Amino acid sequence: MPFTDWKVYIKANVDEVPDVFGVYEMSNSKTDSLQITYIGCGEIHYQLRRHLKDSCVGSSTYFRYEQTFFDKIAQERERVLLQKFREKYGRLPICNERIG
């Protein structure tokens, strides 16, 4: 399943996200992939709500997600997305570097 369109990262938009397994990206730009601040996986709705309170991830402006429905698939997809980001930019997204 492809990524959704970028949505503004506010509680009202997060509340519309299904609570299924998948991967998600947080960003400060809809068009510049270098501005992706975090790539994560898990139960999407839960993770996005949890990040609202995080000083790094929570300061992101936009989010999008891709449903995988299974945790192991989400973890593998996250690993691939992080690897591609590192190959392209020589680093991880800023909040992934902080969180580890």
C-alpha positions as CSV (number, residue, x, y, z in Angstrom):
1,M,0.0,0.0,0.0
2,P,1.5,3.4,-0.9
3,F,2.0,6.3,1.5
4,T,-0.9,8.7,2.1
5,D,-0.6,12.3,1.1
6,W,1.1,14.6,3.6
7,K,-1.2,15.9,6.3
8,V,-0.6,18.7,8.8
9,Y,0.6,17.2,12.1
10,I,-2.1,18.2,14.5
11,K,-4.2,16.1,16.9
12,A,-7.4,16.4,14.8
13,N,-5.6,14.8,11.8
14,V,-3.9,12.2,13.9
15,D,-7.3,11.2,15.3
16,E,-8.4,10.2,11.8
17,V,-5.5,7.8,11.4
18,P,-6.4,4.1,11.7
19,D,-4.7,2.1,14.5
20,V,-3.1,-0.5,12.3
21,F,0.6,-1.4,11.9
22,G,2.6,0.5,9.4
23,V,5.4,3.0,8.8
24,Y,5.2,6.7,8.9
25,E,7.3,9.7,8.1
26,M,7.4,13.1,9.8
27,S,8.6,16.2,7.9
28,N,8.9,19.9,7.8
29,S,8.2,20.0,4.1
30,K,5.8,18.2,1.7
31,T,8.3,18.4,-1.2
32,D,11.8,18.3,0.2
33,S,12.7,14.8,1.4
34,L,15.8,16.2,3.1
35,Q,13.4,17.8,5.6
36,I,12.1,14.4,6.8
37,T,12.6,14.5,10.5
38,Y,11.7,11.0,11.5
39,I,10.9,7.6,10.1
40,G,9.1,5.2,12.4
41,C,6.9,2.1,12.6
42,G,4.3,0.5,14.8
43,E,0.7,1.0,15.5
44,I,0.4,4.2,13.5
45,H,-2.3,6.0,15.4
46,Y,-0.7,5.3,18.8
47,Q,2.7,6.2,17.6
48,L,1.6,9.5,16.1
49,R,-0.3,10.5,19.2
50,R,2.7,9.6,21.4
51,H,5.0,11.8,19.3
52,L,2.8,14.9,19.7
53,K,4.5,15.3,23.1
54,D,8.0,14.7,21.9
55,S,10.2,17.7,21.6
56,C,11.9,16.6,18.4
57,V,9.3,14.5,16.5
58,G,6.4,16.5,17.8
59,S,7.8,19.7,16.3
60,S,7.4,18.3,12.8
61,T,4.9,20.0,10.5
62,Y,3.6,17.1,8.4
63,F,3.1,13.4,8.5
64,R,2.2,10.6,6.1
65,Y,1.9,6.9,6.6
66,E,1.7,3.5,4.8
67,Q,-0.3,0.7,6.2
68,T,1.4,-2.7,6.4
69,F,-1.1,-4.4,8.8
70,F,1.7,-6.6,10.3
71,D,4.4,-5.5,12.7
72,K,7.2,-7.5,11.1
73,I,6.4,-6.0,7.7
74,A,6.4,-2.5,9.2
75,Q,9.7,-3.1,10.9
76,E,11.3,-4.3,7.6
77,R,9.8,-1.4,5.7
78,E,11.1,1.1,8.3
79,R,14.6,-0.5,8.0
80,V,14.6,-0.1,4.2
81,L,13.3,3.5,4.4
82,L,16.0,4.4,6.9
83,Q,18.7,2.7,4.8
84,K,17.6,4.6,1.6
85,F,17.6,7.9,3.5
86,R,21.1,7.3,4.8
87,E,22.4,6.3,1.4
88,K,20.9,9.4,-0.2
89,Y,21.8,12.0,2.5
90,G,24.7,10.4,4.4
91,R,22.8,10.5,7.7
92,L,19.5,9.5,9.3
93,P,16.6,11.9,9.8
94,I,17.5,14.3,12.6
95,C,15.0,12.8,15.2
96,N,16.1,9.2,14.3
97,E,19.7,10.2,15.1
98,R,18.6,11.7,18.5
99,I,16.3,8.7,19.5
100,G,18.6,6.0,18.1
